[in-house]
Amino acid sequence: MVSEYPDWVLKCKKKGIAIEKRGEKFYASRVTSVWDSKKKRARKKTLEYLGVVSPMGIIPSKSKKPIQLGGSLEAGNIAFVESFTKTISESLSEIFPQDWESLLAAAVLKLCYLEKLNRFSFRYETSLAKNFWPSATLSKNSITKLLERIGSQWELQRKFFEKISTNEKHMAIDLSQLFSYSKNIPLLEKGYNHEGMWIPQVTLLLLWGISSKRPGYLKVLSGATSSAQTISNLVKEARLKGVIAVVDKGFWSKENKEVFDKENSQYVMALKRDLPFVDHKNSHNYKKYFRYNKQVQWWRKTEFENCIIYHVLDKRLAAEEEASCLELLEQKKITKKEFLKKKSQFGTISLLTNTGLTAEETYLLYKERQSIEVAFDALKNTLGADTTWMQNQNSLRGYMFIAFLALHLYSQILDYLKRKKIQNKSVNDILTYLTKIQVITINKKTHLSPITKQTKKILDALELPITQNLGN
C-alpha cells in the first residue's frame, strides 16, 4: 500500500509526533498516549502544535515561543505509595512539624528503591517526591543531621507510636537482631546469629497491630537482648494494652516461660520439633482443620503447664519434607531409624500459647509475624551499606525510625494487594512496574509519558487513580 505522505513528511513522523494533512499542507503536533479508565483503553492526547512540515523539516509558527523541555520524573511508584501516607502524615506533621516532609520523603524513597542513604538526594530530584514533599531536605549533610536529631528525640518517637496505635485492641510483639561490623555504633554488642557465629548486633523490638496488620512501635536495644523480662518491661514502657509476644523457635526456655507467666504476659511461642514435651503423633491423629491461603491445615492440641500447644500439620509440606528426607536416606546420609523418628514431625509446627485464641487465630498470628519479619528484613538489609553514616546511637535510632515508617507503608500496600487478590506480584514487583510511569515537563506543564501495555494491566488490577492527576 502506497503511503499518502511524501518521504520528507515521513522523516518527521517520529515517535511522539503525529502528522495531519489538511488540504495540500502537512501539520505536526506532539502527542502522547494516556490511559482512559472509563473506556479501559489507551487514547491519543495532543500536547502541543509544533508547526508546518516542509522538505526542510518542521517550521514552527512565528508566534510560537521556543519549547522548554524539562527532564522526566519517575512518578507512578511515588504517587502509588503517597496514596497510603495519610495514615501517618498527620501525626508526623503534628509531632515533627519541622522534619515531617523529610521523614516521609525518606521513608517513601527507602521503600520504593531500597537504596542506601547517599542515593536519597538523587532519587528525590529525579522522581515526583520533590513535588509531593517540596520542603524535604535530603542532601548528605541534611540526612546526617536529620538522623541524629530524630534519634535523640525518643519521647517524640514514642508519642508518635502511641498516636498511630491508639485504636489497636491487640498488638503482637517480636524481637529481631540487626548485625553489623561497624565500629561507629556504640549499641553493638557481640552475640550469636542463627548460624552460630559471634557477631556484633543490636536488638530491634517491634510491635504491630493484629487487626490492622501495621507496625505500631519500634525500639532499638543494645546487644543481643532477647529475654522474656526484656519484652515484659518494654510492654509496660510502651503503655499499650493487649500486647501478645509472638516469638520464634529459638526463644523457648523454661525461664522465659516462667517470666511471662509471672508478669501475666500473653504469648505465642513456636517450639522446636525435638523438645521432649512436644508430643508428635501420626497424621491420622489430626482430626480438625482450617484453611490458610486456601490450603488445608490439620490440627490437634495438647496441654502443657496451664497452657495450650496447638500442633498444626500441613500435609503438602509434610510430603515435600518426606521426599527430601528419603533422598538423604537413599544417599545413606541418615539411618532408617533417624528417618522413622522424623516421620511424624514432617510438615508440623507446634505453638505454645496462653492467649485463649483458637488454633486458627494462633496460627494466623504466627504467620503474620513471619510476613512482618520478611518485610522488615528487606529494609534492615540495606543498613549494611549505610553503617558509615551511623556515628552514634542516635543516628541508628533515627535511621530505624525512617525504616519503621517505610515498613508501615509497606504493610498497608501488602494488605491492599491481598484484598485486591493480586497474589502473583510482590510489593517490590508492583513498585518496579510503576517506575515506568513517568511525567515530562513541557513549557512548565507536566505530561504523562506513554504507558506500556503491561503497566496498564497493573493499573487496572490496582484500581487506583494513580495517573489521574499526574499530567495536564
N, C-alpha and C positions, 0 to 999 in steps of 0.2 A: 504494500500500500504506500503510495507516494505522499509524503508529508506536505501539508499546505503551507508550512513555514520554510522560507529560504534558509540556506546553510548559515548565513550571517546572523539570522534570528536564532537558530538553534544553538549557536555558540553562547548566546546569552541566557539560554534556558537551562539554568543550573538548579541544583537542589536548593529549595527555599525561595526560588524566583519563578513566578508564573508570568506567562506571556499571553496577552489577549489581543486579538485582531479586531480593529474597528475600522471599517471601510478599507482603505489601502494602507493604513498605518498599523504598527505594532507597538503595544504599550507594556511596560514591565512593572511588576509590583512584587514586594517582598511578602511572602506568605508563610504560614506555619500550619501545623495540624494540631487541633485541640480535641479533647475527648468530650463528646456530648453525652452526659449521664442519662438524659431522658431518652434519646434515640439509641443509646447503647452502641455507638459507633463514632469513629473519628469524622471530623468535618474540617474543611479548609477555612482558615481565617486570614484575611488580608491585614497585614501590619502597616504597610505604607506604600504609596505610589513612588516609583523610582524614576520614571521618565520614558521618553520615546526611544524605541530600539532602531538603530541605524547600522549601516555596514561598518561604521567606526565604533560601534558599541552603544551603550545606553547613555542617552543625552539627558541629563537632569533638567527639570523645569527651571527657568531663570529665577523664579521666585523661591525656589526650594533652597533651604539652608543646607550646609554640609551635614551629613549623617553623623551623629555622635553615638558610637557604639561602646558599650561597657562590657566588662567580662561576664562570663556565665557563672552562676552560683548554683551549687547543689542545694536543691530546695525540697524535694519530696520527702526525704528521710527526716529533715529537720521539722518540716511542717507536721508530719505524722506524729513524731514524739511530742511536739509542742501541744498537740491536742490533748495530751494526757497530763500536762503540767499543772492544770488548775487545782488539783487536789493538794498541791504543796506550795504553789506560788504565793497564795495569800498569806499563809503562815510564815513563809520565808521573808516576804516583804515587810511583815509586821515585826518580826523578831530581829532580822538583819537588814534594816532599811537602807544602809549604805552599800551592802555587798550582795544583796539578793540576786541581782541580774548576773553578776559574775559567777555566783554559785550555781545558778540554774543553767546558764550557758555552758559552764564547765561540765556539769552533770550530763547534759544532753550530748555534748561533743564526746565525752567519755563513752557513753552508751552507743552512739552512732558509729564511732570509729575505733574504739578500744585501743587507742594510741597513747603514748607517753605524753607527759605534760608539755614538753617543748614543741609539740605539734599543735597544741591548742590554738595558738595565735594564728597559725596558717589556716587551720580548719575554720576558725571563726571568720576570717577575712574572705574565704572562698566559699562560704555557704550562707544560707538565709539566716543563720544565727545572729548575724550582726544587724539584721532588720528587726528580728523579734526582741532582742535584748541590746539595744544600741548603747547603753551605758556600761556594758560589761568591759572590763579591762583584763586581758589575758596574755599580756606580754610576759616574758620570763621573769622580770623583776616584780611585776604585779602579782603573778601567780605565787611566787615565793612569799611575798608579804601576806597575801590572802590566806595561804595555808597556815602560817604562824599565827595570824590574827584569829582566825576561826578556831584553830586548835586550842588556843588559850581561853576561849570563851565557852568552857564546858557547861556552865549554868544556862547559857543561852541555848546551847545544843539540847540540853535536857528539857528545857522549856518547849523547844520545837517538837521534840519527840512526844512529850505529853500532849501537846496540842493536836497533833495528827492522829493520836491513838485514843482520843477521848471516848469515841463511840464503840471501841472494841470491848466485847464482853469477855473474850478469852484470847490470850496470846501464848504462842509457843516460843520456847527459848532453846538456843543451841550455842555451843562453844566450838569455834574452829581456830586453827592456827595459821599464822602467816609467817613463812620462813624467809630469811634474808641474811646475807653475809655482810650487809652494810655495817660500817664502823661508826656511822653517824646517828644511829638511833639508840639512845640510852635504855629504852624499854626492852631491848632484845636480851633474852637470856637463853642459854642453851637447854635444849630438851630433845627428846626423840621424836622423829617423824614416823609416818606409817611404815617406812621401810627399815626402821630401827637405827637410823643414822642420827648422830648427835649434832644438831644444827641450831643456831641461834633463831629464836622465834618470839613472837608476841601472840597473845590470845585475843580473839575477837568474840565478844558476846553480842549475839543478835537475837532480837525478838521480832516476831511477825504476827499479824492478826490472823486468827484461824478462819474467821468468816470472810474478811476482805482479801486474804492471801497477799497482804502487803507488809513489808517490814515496818516496824514502828519504833525501834530503839537499837542503838549500836554503841558499844563502848570498847575502847582499846585497853587491854590489861597487859601487865608486864609478864614476860616469860611464858612458860608452859602451864599457866594456871588453869586447871580443869577439874576442880573438885565440886562435890555437891554443896559444900559450905560456901564456896565462891558464888555459885549460882543463887543459892538461897539469900545470901547477903545482898547481891545486886538486884534481886527481885524486890527486896524491901526498899533499896535506894531508888529504883525506878518508880516506885509508888503506883504501880499498875496492879489491878486485881485480875484474878482468874488466869494467872500465868501457869502454863504447863511446860515442864522441861522435857524436850524431845531429844534424846541423846543416842549416839550410835553404839556399836558393839564394844568398842574399846573402853567405854565409860564404866561398865559394870564393876562393882566391888561391893563386898558386904558393908564396908564402911560408908560408901556413898549412899547406899540404900538406907542405912540407919540414920544418916544425917537428914536425908529427905523426909523420912518418916517422923523424926523428931521435930523438924521445922514445919510439919504439915504441908510440905510442898507436893504438888501434883507432878506426875512424871509419866512418860512413855519411854521405856528403855529397851532397845534392841539387845538381844542376847546372843553370844557366840554359841554355835551349834554344839560344841564339845563340853559345855558346862554340865557338871554332874546332875544338877536338878532340872535340866531341860529334858523332859520326857518325850522321846521320839516314838512314834507309832507308825505302823504301815498305813498306806493310803486309804484302805477301806475303813479306817477308824475316823476319817474326816466325813462327818455326816451333813454339815451345814455349809452354805456357800453365800457369797455375794459377788457382785461384778465390779471389776476395776478396769476402766478403759475397754469395756466390752468383754474382757477376759474373766472367766470364772476363777474365783479364789475360794478354795475349800478351807474350812477352819474347824478347830475344836478348842477347848480351853481346859486349863488345869489351875489349881490354886497353889500359891506359894507365899507363906508368911503374910497372911491377910491381904494378899494382892492376887490379881488375875494374870495368868500368862496366856495370851492368845497365840496359838500356833496356826500359821496360815500356810497353805500348800498351793503352789502354782504348778499344776500338773504338766503344763507345757515346758516350764523352766526345768522341772524335775527330769523330763525326758532328755533335754539338752545336756543337763549335768550328768545323767546316767551314761549317755553316749560318750561324753568326754572321758569319764572315769573308766569305761570299758576299754577305750583306746590305751589308757595307761596300764590297765590290766594285761592287755594283749602284748604290750611292749615290755611287760614284766617290770614296770616301774613301781607298781604296788602289788600286794598279795591279794589273793581271793578273800582272805579274812578281813583285810582292810576295806575291800570293796563292799562286802556284805555289811560291815559296820556302818559305812557311809550311806548305804542304800536308803534307809528310812529317813535320812536327812535331806535327800535331794529335793530341791525346789521349795524348801521351807524357810520361814522367818518366824522367830519367837519374840513376842513383845510383852514385856512385863509392865503392868500399869496399875495405878491406884485411883484412876480418874473416874471410874464408873461408866466410861464410854463403852459403846458396843464394839464388837470385833471390827466391823466395817469402819466406824468412826476412828478407831485407834489406828487401823492400817492406813486410812487416808491421811491421817495426821503425820504418820511416819513418812509416807511417800511425798507429802507436801514439803517436809523437811529436806528431802533429797533434791527436790526441784529447786528450792531456795538455795541450797548449797551449791548446786551446779551453776546457777546464775551468779552467785557471789564469787565462786572460784574464777569465773571468766574475768571479773573485774579485779580480783586480787592478783591474778597472774600478770597483769600489766604493771603492777607495782614494782616488779623486779627491775624494770628498766628505769624506774623513777627514784630509786633509792638515793641517788646522788643529790636529789632535791631535799631529802629529809635531813635537815641539820639538827633537829631536836625532836622531842616527843610531841611538841605542839604541831610541828609540820606534819608528822604522821597522823595525828588525830584530825587535823584539818583535811588532809588528803582522804582519810576514810569517811569523813562526813560527806565529801563530794561523791565518793563511791556509794555511800548509802542512798543519796538522792538518785543516783543513776539506777541503783537496784530497785528503788521504789517505782520508778518509771518502767523499768523492765518488767516488774511483776504485774503492773497494770496491763501492759501490752500482751504479756503471755496469757493472762486471764481473758483478755478480749479475743485473742486468736482462738482460744478454746471455745468460747461462747459462739464464735462465728464458724466453728468446726473446721478451721484451717489447720489441720493436723500434719500436713505434709511439708510445712515450712516453719523453720525456727524464727525466732525474733531477729537473729542476725541475717537470715536469708531475706526476710521482708525488708529490713533496712538497706541491705545491699541493692535489691531491686529498685528501691525508691530513690537511691542516689542518682539514678538515671534520669529522674525528673528534675530538670534544671530550668532556670529562668535567665534570660538575657536582657540587658538594658539597651534600649534604642531611644535616643533623644529623651533621656531621663524617664522613660516609661518601661516597665518590666513586661516581658512577654514570655509565655511558655515555649520552650523548645519542643520539637516533635517527640512524642512518646511512643516507645516501642510496643509491639503487639503483646509481648509477654508481660510488660509492666501494666498495660491496660487490664489484663486478666487479674493481676494482683489488686489493682484499684477496685475492680468490680467485686472481688471477693471481700475486700475490707469494708466496703460500703461506707466509706467516709469521704466527705467533700474536700479531699486533700488539695486538689488542683483548682478548686473553685475561685479562690481569691489570690492565686499566685501570679496571674497575668492580667493586663488590661485588655 
